[in-house]
């Protein structure tokens, strides 16, 4: 899936990211400015203090170096009783330096005057603590701005995409079997209006296509039913003549059965062409339909030594179009009867499952995944290749499942699972 998030979420995420980046850049800039200003202030303080001490020292050579919680002063060479600077900084050149003594960071100013070297150390502990607090405040500021940006973006996105949501609702409410009302006229001439206009044109084309399909379906229904009825009627009249030879009667019976199958198939195809058939669904006695189907197709076995057994462990009633259900059962039974040369065909029915197991030719392993494809014909198939594909479509229509297990030369097991009623 290319787009796994909603448009509203993506807009909010983009705004939150922008807000977070802007606030992060601002926080980094503010931190750098504050730190630079603090360091300059410390350096200016050190320079002022060391110049002040140098002035006092010149006026009073006995003046002691500063010794406070913040400032520590040293002089080399040191006089008796004066503190000695840390050994690490004693050889450093004049200027400003930094050093860590124990756990304390110091800013160091060194100056030479009249053969003496003066050291002044500024305790940066308080300054660094304030820097830490500033970092925490700025981090909180970044998080807060990101959340505020995301929240504001969610609120704005809801209003920004409202036209898109309204268009989606309008399109969703359009019935595919009717021309939609005008969509574009209710939206501004922008991207959403262009999208509405495109939907309008597409739905119009779809409605036109459905109108043509319905007209074609009605014409086919009339044009097919009439000649089929004529064929069946003529076959029945001819079969009523008891003086006809047995061979002629067998041919006429085949014609009558073929016409009946064609009538059932055309009825099923026309039913599948309809979008809904709720009014045609009625509880069908599946056991009775199986018995009727087996009796109708028993002639396919001829004189072959095949034993047909029916096992009814329940007599469920399935709510479906009777013609479509008959097509499914007939295909399963007809395939078993047609491709079983000897052995048995066992039909088992329980509350939710119908299974048809035969000892026929079987299906090659490589063809099992293709048997439900439209127009696929196996090596032993004599049909047009629409039987099992039609069965699969009917099962999908009603939420049933159909599965085949087969081994070439050993037989086939077809299992239909449906809801019990």
N, C-alpha and C positions, 0 to 999 in steps of 0.2 A: 504494500500500500504506500503510494507516494506521499499522500497527505494524511497523516494519522491523527492530526489535531484539528480542532474546530477553528474557524476563521477568527472568532472572538478570542480564543486562547492565543493564537499566533499574534494577533494585534497587541494584546496585553503583554505578551512575552517580549515583543519587539520594543514596546514603550518602556517596559521595566529594564531591559538591557540598555537602552539609550540613557534612561535616567541614572542607572547604576554607573555607566561609563562616565557620564558627565560629572556626577557627584564624586567619583573616584579621582578623576583628573583635578577637580577643584580641591579635594582634600589633600592630594599630594602637593599641589601648588601652595596651598595654605600652610601645610606643614613645613615645606622647604622655606617659605618666607619667614615664618615664625622662628624656625631654628636659626636661620641666617641672622635675623634681627637680634636674637638672644646672644649669639656668639659675638656679634659686633658690640653689643652692650657690655658683655664681659670683658672683651679686649679693651674697650674704651675705659672701663672701670679700672682694669689692671694698669693701663698706662697712666691714668690720673693718679692712682694710689702710689705707684712707684715713683712718679715725678714729685708727688707730695713728700714721700719719705726722703727722697734725695735732697729736697730743699730743707727739710727739717734736719737731716744729717749734716748738711753743710753749715747750718746755723749752730747746731749743737752736736758735736761729734759723739756725745754720750747717749744720743737718742737711740732707743731700742727699736728693733724691727717690729712690724705689726704681728700680733698673735691673737687672732679671734677665731670664732667658729667658722668664719668664711675665708679669712685671709691669714696666711702665714708668711713671714718675711725672714730672710737670711742674708748674711753678709760674709764674704770671703775677702781677705782673711778675717776670721772671727776673733773677737776680743774675748777676754776671760769672762766666762759666765753667759756668753751669747750662744744660742743654739746653732748647730752645724747643719747645713742643708743636706738632703739625702744624697748619698754617694753617686747615684745614677745621674743626677742632674748637675753635679758639681762641675763637670767638664763641658757642659753644653754651651754653644755660642750664644751671644746676645740675640734677643728676639722673643717671639711667642711660640710656646710649645704645649704639648699635652702629655700627661703621664698618669698612670694608674698606680697608686700606692695602697696595697692591700685591696680593700673593696671600694676605695674612694678614687674618683677621677678628679684631677686637678688641671686647671689651665695655668701655665707657668709663663711669667714674664721675667726676662733676664736683661740686665743693663750694666754697663761698665762706667765707672766714674772715679777719676783721681786715683787710679791704681787699685781700686776695689771693685768687686763684682757683687751686684745686688740681685737677690732672687725674691720673687713674690708669687705665691701659689694661691689660686682661687679655687675653693671647694665647689665643684659643679654638681654635687649630689642633689640639691634642691632643683637646679635647672633641669637635670636629667629626669627627675621624678615628674616635673611638669611636662616634659616632652612625652613621657609615657602616658600621662593622663590625656594629653592632647591627641595622641595616636588613638586611644580608646574612644575619645569623643568623636574623632573624625571617622573611625570605623563604624560607630553607631550611626553617625550622620549618613554614611554611604548606604548602610542597610536600610535605614528609615526612608531615605529618598528612593531607593529601589522599590521598596514595598509601596510607598505612596505613588510612585510612577505606575506600578503594576495595577494598583487599585483604581487609580484615576483612569488608566487605560481601559480596564474592564468596564467601568461606568460609561466611558466615551464610546468604546467599541459596541456596546449594546445599542447605542443610539445610531452609531455610524452604519452598522450592518442591519438595522431594522428594515430598510427597504429590501435588502436581499432576503431576509427572513419572510417578509410579507410576500415577495415574489415566489419564494419556495412554497409557502402555504397555498397561494393561488394556483400554482402549477400542480401541487399535490391533490388539490380538490377537483381538478379537471378529470372528467370521465373520459376514458379512451374511446368510448363509442359515440361521442358527441363533439361537435365543434366547440372550441373554447370561446369564452367571452373575450372581448378586447383586453389585452394585458398592458400593452405599451402606453396607452393613453393615460393610465393612472400613475405613471412614473416619469420623472424628469428626463430631459434629453442628455443623459450622461451614460456612464458605463452600465449602470443598472438598467436604464431605459433601453440601451442597446441589447442587453441580455434578455430583457422582457420581450423585445421585438423578435429576437431570434427564437425564443421559446414559442412565441405565438405562431411564427411561421412553421416551426417544426411540428407543433401540435395540429395545425391545420393540415399539413401534409399527412400526418398520421391518421387523422380523422377521414381524410379523403381516401387513403389506402383502405381503411376499415370499411368504408362505404362500398368501395369497389369489391372488396373481398366478400362482403355480405351479398352483394348483388350476384357475384359469381357463384357463391355457395347456393343461393336460391335457384339460380338457373341450372346448376349441375344437379341439384336435388331433383328438380322436375325432369330434366332430360335423362337422367339415369334411371329413375324409378319407373318411368313409363315403359322403356324397352325391356327392363328386367321383368316387370309385371306381365308384359306380353309373352316373353319367353317362358315364364313359369306357367302362365295360363295355357299356352299351347302344349307344354310338356304334360300338364295334368290331363288335358283332353285326350292326348294320344295314349297316355297310360291307362285311361279309362276303357280303352278298347281291349277287351280280354282276348281277342283273337290274334293279337300281335305275337310274333315269335319271342322267345325268351331273350335272344341276343339283342333284338330291337328294344325290348323293355329295359334291359340293362343299360343300353346307351341313353335311353330317355331318362332313366333314373339319374345317371351321371349329369345329364344336362340340367335336370331339375335341381339337383344338389348344388351344381356350380352356380346356377342362377340364384339360389337361396343364399349361398355364401357371398356372392357379389352384392346381394341386397343387404346382408348383414354388414359387410365391409363398408359399403357406401354410407350406411346409417352411422356406423362408428366414426368414419372420417368426418362426416358432417357434424356429429356431436363433438368431436375433438376441435372442430373449427370454431365452435361457440366458446366465448370467454367463460361463461358460467352455465352450469346446468343443474343448479340447486333444485329447480322445479321438477327435474326429471329423476331426481334421486329418490329411490324408494327401497325399503328392505327387500332383498332378494334371497330366497331360499337357496343357499349355495349347494347344498346336497342334491336337491332336485335338479338344479342346473347342471351339475356334474353328471348325474345319471342321464339326463337328456342329451348332453354333449357326447358322452361315451356311446350311447345308442346311435346317435346321428353319424358318428365317424367310425363305427365298428367295421364298416365295409372296407376301410383302408387295409385292414389286416388280411382280408381275403381268406385263403386256406392256410396261412402260415401258422405254425405251431406256437402260438403266443397265448399265454394265460393272462387274462385281465382280472384284477381283483380290486374291489372297492372296500375301503375301511373307513367308516364314518364313526368317529369317537365323539362327535358333536354335530349339531345341525345349526350352525350360525346363520344369521340373517345379516347380510352386508348391504349397507345403504350406498347405492351407486346407480348409475344409469344401467339398466339391465342389458342393453345392447353392448355397452363397453365391457361389462363384466363377462358377458358371453364370449366376446372376442378374445379376452385373456385366457379363459378356460379352454376355448376351442384350440388356440394356438399350442398350448402346452400338451393337450391330449393328441392333437393331430401330429405334432412332431414325434411323439413317442410311438404312435401307431405306424407312422410312415417309415421310421428308421430302425424298427425292431424286427429282425428277421426270425428270431426264435427266442424262447425264454419267457419273460413275463413283463407286464406293465402293472405296477402297483400304485394305486392312487389312494392317498391317506389324507383325511380331513379331521382337524380338531378345531378347537374354539377360535384360534387365531392363525392357523397355518394350513396351507394346502401343499402337499408334496406329490410329485409325479416322478416315480423311479422306474427306469426301464433297463433292459439288458441289450440295448441296441448297439448301433455302430459307434456311438460316442463322438466326442468333439476333440480335435487335436488341442494340445495345451496352448499352442500359440494362437489359436483362434478364439479361446474363451473370452478374451478381452474385447473381441470385435463383434461378437454375435448380436449385440444390441445396437450396433451401428446401422444406420439406414442404408439400404441397398447392398449390405454385405451378404455374400453368398458363400457358404462353405463348399468344400470339395464334393460333398454328396447332396448338396441342396438342389432342389428342382424348382423352388419358388422364385419370387421376384426380390426377396431380401427385405421385405417390409414387415413381416410378421412379428418377429421379436422386437424390432425397433418400435413398432406400434404398441406392443405389450408394455415396453419400458415407459413410453410416454403416458399410457393410461395409468400405470402404477404411480408415476410421478404426479399425475394430476390428483390422485386420491390420497397420496401420502403412503402408499404401500411400498413394499420392497420385494424385488425379484432377484433370485440368485441361482446360478447354475454351477453344478459340480460334475465334472465328466472326465473320463479317461478313455482314450481312443481304443475301440474294440471291446470295452468292458461295459459301457452303458452311461447313462446320464441321470442326474438327479436335479430336478427343478423344484425350487421351494418359493412359494408365494406367501408373504406375511401381510396380514391386513388387520384392521380393527374389527373386533367382534361386536355385534349389535343384538 
